[in-house]
Amino acid sequence: MSRIPLRGAHATLAALTSAREVLEGGDDAGSATLLLLALLLLKIASDTTPREPSADSAALGAVRSLPLLEAPSQAHFEYLFQQRYTPGNAPRFMAALRVLAQANPSQLCNLFPNLRLENALPADAERRDTALRRLLDRFCIPALDFRGRPLAHRPDVGEAVDRMLERSAGRRGSAASPQVPESLAWLMTALTDPDTDESVYDPTCDEGSLLLAAARWVSDAHGGHSRLGAHQWLLFGQDRDPGRCAVARLRLVLHGLANLHILAGEPLEEPLVDGGQLRRFRVCLACPPLTLRWSPARGYHDPHLRFMHAIAPRQWAHAALVQHMLATLDPQHGRMAVVVPHGVLFRDGAEACLRLAWLEANLVETVICLPDRLFAGTPVATALLVMRAARRDAAVLFVDGSALCKPGTRKPRLDATAAEDIRRICADRASVPGIAHLVRTDEVAASGGSLSVARYVQPAPASSTAADFAAHRQHRIALTAQLDEIQQALNAELEALALELSEAE
């Protein structure tokens, strides 16, 4: 699951880290990282946009089927670099980003204003100019030279970008969806198996981790590395925070992905539509905030009839999000994976009615209990709910994923090995003592519709130290008694032999 730890990735990360030091000490450290990545995007666009037609244009055209950004002369890195000692670096830089966005509307629409990059720079104009001049200087090194290779062929850039965002996550202080562990993102995409010609939707995309995992899966599992930028590859995302949407778009573009449809909005209230109809997707993935609320009153008047079976309670909107995702699935080929708190699996009331409706429609494929404290900063127990619009069998597989996880110092870890084991068990769809149990859908419905994994998967009997000690003690007693019998028999034989010898004398 881990991506390419290349020497080039380390060099790119080291170069970006060095450049980031120029912006240390500002009022908004998170925005400073985003400003750095915005300049990186401009530098890549500049290096991969030919300044003049050349004899190699035919060969370049073959590569340009992949997503390359166009950098007009006013948005070219060389222009900013040559003017760096002239006052006005900050206005020139912001203007260059606007020109870059106008030249690439499909990839960069509304991107830079929502990043609030101006917060990363000092308030004093002279200090702003100095910071940007030093930043431009640090971008003129071989590790940040992208000429000759398009962005889609630079995995080191994506790796370095991810590390920079991870380092600044705490600084940005986002109260958004929990950070998705890479192994969990891989597992979710492996269980839904998106292909190159399928659309993927994340209604709570945050910074785009699951959309990126889907693109990686297509590249690794289906050989789609040369088609990720093609027009048929579509990634759709929503998030209620425009800033997080902008970060997701910036991240995915820096990974070489195009055709991004990432929009700010509440999915339960502002679903994506196409011609007035609810837009449908082949694959839906979501790891929403673990405390999710909504307005049930809106559900009663939903024009798309997404909540027709029951209305989830206000303080527990995860069931409503599952309803929304189900409504957006392609009726023949749709499948989805969503992380939910455990309560969604067994609470009574409206949620119980919803689970029974899902079971009656045979939508529930697999329920996986995830390790405790998998998400940093929250003790909420979670599960992975995998559902499919059209299923071949009428059974639900319950998997205790925590039983396969490696214990850590404070929490079990869902590492790559455990994720692969869970994927294999789900592919086999067979009971495994202490780990997985396959139950007929009608039996689950008859038990009240509870989807709690603990109800169906019983822990494997653990060896008892006390029982082992008692068994060893009984064995020792039996051996001691047997030894006593042998000694008594030997003593009797010796006494008989001594008697015979005395009589012979």
N, C-alpha and C positions, 0 to 999 in steps of 0.2 A: 504494500500500500504506500509505503514511503516513496516519494518521488526521487529523483535523480540527484544524489549527493555528488555532483560533478565538481571538479576543480574550478571550472568557470563559475559555478554558482557561488562558491566561497569567495572568489575574486569580486564578483558583482556585489555580493552582500557587504564585503569589506569596503568597497568603494562607496556604496550608499551610506554605510555607517559613518565613514569619515566625512562625507558631505553633510550628514545630519548633524554633526557636531557644530557646524557653523550656526545652526539655528537654536542651539541650547540656550536656556535662560529666558526664552520668550514667555509671554503670558499664557499661551495655549500650546502645550507640547504636542497634543494630538494633531492639531492643525499643522504643526511644523512638519510632521511626517507626511501628511497629505500633500503639503506644498512640495516637498521633496519628490514625491511620486508624480505629481503633476508636471514638474520639470523633467523628470525621467521620461514621461510620456511624450512631451514635446521634443526631447532629444532623440528618442527613437523615431518619431515621425519625421524629424529633420534628416536623420541619417539614412532612412529607408526611402525617402522621396528623392528621386533624381532631380538635380537642379536644371540639367539640360538633357535633351534627347541624345542618346548615344547609340553606337553600333550594337550594344548589348541589349537594346530595348526589346528585341524579340524574345531573348532568354528571360528578361525581366518580366515580360508579359505572361510567360508560363507560370512564374511564381506568384504573380499578382492576383491569381484566383483566390489567394488567401487574404485575410483582412489586413490591409495596410492602410495607415492613416496618411492623408495628404497634408503636407505642411507648406502653405503659401509662404512667399518670401517674407511677409510681415510677421509670420509666426515661426521663422526658422531660427534654430539655436545659434547659428553662426552670426546672424544679425544681432541678437541679444549680446553675444559674446564680444563682438567688435565694438559695441556701444557701452560696454560695462563701466568704463571710466567717465562716461558722460552722465551728469545728474538725471534722475528719472528712471532708474532701473525698475522700481516697483510698478509704476504706471505702464512702462513698456512691456513688462512681463505679463501683467494682467490683460493688456490689450492683445498680446500674442496668443494668450489662451482663448480669448473670445474669438479671434480670427480662426484659430485651430478648430474650435467647436463649430463655427459656421461652415467650415470646409468639410466637416465630417459630422453632419447632423444626426445620422442614424446611430453612430456609436457614442457621440459626446453630447447629445441634446440635454440641456439643463444640468450638465455635470458640474462645471466649475463654480457657478454661483452657490450651489447647495453645499459645497465643501468648505465655504467660508475661509478661504486661504489667507485673506487679509489679516485674520487673527494671529497668524503665525509670525508676522513681522513686527519689529518694534514700531512704536508710535512715531518716533522721531524720523523725519525724512532722510536725514544724513545717515543715520544708523541703518535704515532700510536699504539704502543704496549700497552701503558697505557690506551688509549681510548677503545681499543678492550677488554682488560682485564676487565675493569669496566663494559663494555657492557655484556660480558659473565657472570659476577657475577650477574647482574640484571635479567638475564634470568633464574636464578635458584630459582624461587619462585613458589608456587602452582598454581597461575593463569596462568602460562605459562608451566604447566606440561600437556602434551597431551597424555600420556600413557593410553592405554586401550580403546581409542575411535579414530576411523579414522577421517581424516580431513573432509570428507563429512558429518559427524555427529556433526560438531562443528560450528554452525551458529554464535556463539559469535565471532569466529575468523574473519569471513567475515565482520561482523558489525564493529569490531574494526579497521580492515584494511581500510574500506571505510572512517571512521572518520579520520584516520591518513592521508590518501591521500587528503581528503578535506582540512585539515588544512595546508597541504604543497602545495596546488594547486597554490596559489599566489606566493609562493617562487620559484616554478619551472618555472613560467613565460611562460607557453606554449601558443603560438599563434595558437591554434588548433581549433577543433570544440568547439562550446559553451558548457558549462557544462549543461548537460541535467537534468532538475528538475525531481525528482523521480516520481512525479505524471504524468508528461508528458511521461516518459519512460513506466510507467504502462499503460497509455492510448494507446500508440502505440502498445504495445504487446497485450492488450485486444482487439483491433480492428483487429489485424491479427491472434490472437489465435493460436500460435504455439503449436504443440503437441509433445509427447515424441519421435516419430519416424521421425520427420521432421528436415531438416537442416535449419539453420538461418544464414543470411549473412548481415554484416554491412560493406559497402565499405569505410566508413570514421569513423572507430571504436574508434579513440582516445584512451581513457583509458578503453573502454569496457563496458560502462554503459548500452547500449541497449542490448548487448549480455547477460549481467548479468540479466537484466530485463526479457529477454526471458526465461532464465533458471529458474528464480523465478516464472514466470507465469506457466511454465510447472509443477513446484513443487506444486504450490498452486491450480491451476485450474484443473490439470489432474492427480494429485497424483503421479507425477513423481519424488518425492524426493528420492526414492530408485533406480531410473534409470538414474539420471543425469550423472553418470559416465559410463554408459553402452556404448558399441561401436556404437549403432545406433544413439546416441545423438551427433550431430555435430554442432559446432559453428565455423563460418568462419568470419574472419575480415581482413580488409586492412587499412593501413594508410601510408601516404607518409613519415612519420617520424619513423625510426626504434626504436628510444627511446620510443615513445608513444606505439608502438606495444609491446615492452618489458614490459612496465608498465601494459598494458592490460593483457598480458599473466600472469604476476606475480599475478595480482589482481584476475584473474579468477581461477588460480590454488589454491590460498589461500582460495577461496570460495568452494573448493572441486570439481572443474569441470575438466574434462579431454577431450581428443579428440579435442583439440583446434587447429585450423588452422588459425593463425594470422600472416600475412605476410606483410612486408614493400613493398610499391609500390603505384603508382598512378593508381587508378582503371580505369580511362578513357584511360590510355595509356598501362597499364599492367594488363588486366583483368585476373581473375582466370580461368584456362582452365583445362580440363580433356581429355587426349588423343587428344589434338589439337583442341577440341571443347570447346566452352564457357560453363563453369560449370553452372548448373541450381540449383535453390534453391526453396523451398516451401515458405519461408518467407524472405523478405528483409526489413531491418530497417535502417534508416540513419538520422542523425542530422548533416549535413556537416557545415563547416565554412560558415558564412553568407556573406563573401566576397570570392568568388570562381572563379578562372580563369582557362583557359585551352587553348590549341593550336588547333583552328578549323581545321588547315591543316591536322592534324592527323585523323580527322573524315572522310575526303574524301577517305582515304586509309585504313579504318578499315577493317580487314579481316573477322570480325564477323558480319558486316553489321548492327551495332547497331544504326547508325545515318542516316539511309536511307531516312527518311521523311524530315529532314531539319538539318542544322548545327547550333547549338546554338552559339551566339556571344561570342567572347573571354572573355569579361569582365563579362559575366553572364553565368557561366558554370552549374548552377543548373539544367537547362532544359536538358543539356547533361547528367548530372548524373542521372536524371529520366529516360532518354532513356537507359542508361547503366543498371539500375536496372530492367527496364521492360524486357530487352533482357535476363537477367539472371533468370527471373521467370519461374518456371515450367508451361508449357502451359495449363495444366488442373487444377492445384491446387494452383498456385502461387498467393501471395498477398503481398502488400508492403505498408509501411507508411514512408513518408519522410517529413522533415521540410524544407520549402522553403521560401525565401523572397516573399512578396506580389507581386512584379513585375512580377514574373513568371506566375502569374494568369491572367494578363491583358495586358502585353506589346505586341506591334505590331511586325511585321517582322517575323523572323524565329520562334520565340517562339509562335506566333499566329498560324503558320502553324502546329507546333508540337501539340498544344492543339486540333486543329481540327482533326488531325490524331488520337489522343488518344480518342476523342469523337466518331469518326467514327468507331473505333474498339471497342467501348463500354468498355473502360478500367477504366474510372474514376468513382469511387464509392461514395466518400465523400470528401468534402472540408471543413475544419474547420478553422475558423479565431481564432488565438491564442491571448491571451492578449498582449498588448503593453509592451515592456521592460521585457518580460518574462526571457530573457537571460541577465545575469549580464554583464554590460560594453558595451552594444550595444543598440541603439534606433531603430534598424531595425524592422519593422513590419513583422510578420511571419505568416505562415499558415501551417496546416498539410494536406498533400495530401495523400489520401488513394486510392489505385488502386488495381484491381484484374484482373487476366488473363482471367478467364472465369466467366461471370456474368449471373445471372438469370433474372434480371430486366434491363430495359433500362432507368434509371433515375439517376440523380445526387442529392445527399443530401447536401445542404449547411447549415452549422451550425455556428452561431456567438458564439463562445466559450467565448468571453469576456463578454457577457451578463450574463453568469452564474458564473463568477469569483468574489471572495470576494475582495472588494477594500482594498488596503493597504495604508500605509502612502504615498508612492510615486508611487506605481504601483499596478495594479490588480494582485491577486495571483491565480494561478491554483492549488488549494488545492485538497485533496483527494475527497471531496464531489463534487466539480465542475467536476473533471475528471470522476467520476462515473455517474454524470448526463449526461455528453456528451456521454459516452459509451451507456447509456440506450437510449438516443435519436437516436443514430446511429443504435442501434439494432431494434428500433421500425420503423425506416425509414418512418416517417410521419411528416408533417408540424406542427410546433409549432409557433403560432404568436409571432413575435418579436425575435425568437431564431433560428428556422430552417425552411427551405422550400425545398420541394422535387420537382424537375423540370425534365421534360422529356429530355433525352439526345439530341434529335433532336431539341428541343427548345433552348437548350444551344448553340448548333452548329449554329443555325439560328441567334443567337444574336452576332455572330462574334467569338464564342468560348471563350468568357470571362468567367473565373472561379472565378471572384471576388465575395466574399460572400456578400459584401455591395450591389451589383447589384440585388441580389435576396432576401435577408432577410432585410425587413424594420423594423426599431426599433419600439417597441411597443409604442403607444401614451402615452407620459408622462403626468401626471396630472399637470395642469397649476394653479399656485397659483392665478394669476390675474383673470383667468376665475372663479375659485372657489369663490373669493372675490366678483366678480360682481354678481354671482348667489345668494350668501347670501344677498347682498344688495337688489336685486330685491325681494327676499322673504320677507325681512324686510319691504319693501315698501308696498307689497301686504298685509301683516299682519296689518300694520299701517292703511291702507285704510279700511280693514275689521273692525278694532277696532273703527275707526271713525263712520262707519255705525251703529255699535251696540250702540255706545254712543248717536248718533243722535236719534236712535229709542227709547232708554231708556228715553232720555230727552223729546221726544214727548209724550211718555206714562205718564211720571210724570206731564207734563203740563196739559194733558187731565184729569188726576186724580185730580189735584189741582182745575181745573175748576169745576168738578162735585161736589167736596166738598164745594166750595164757593157757588154754586147755591143751594145746599141742605140746607145750613144755612139760 
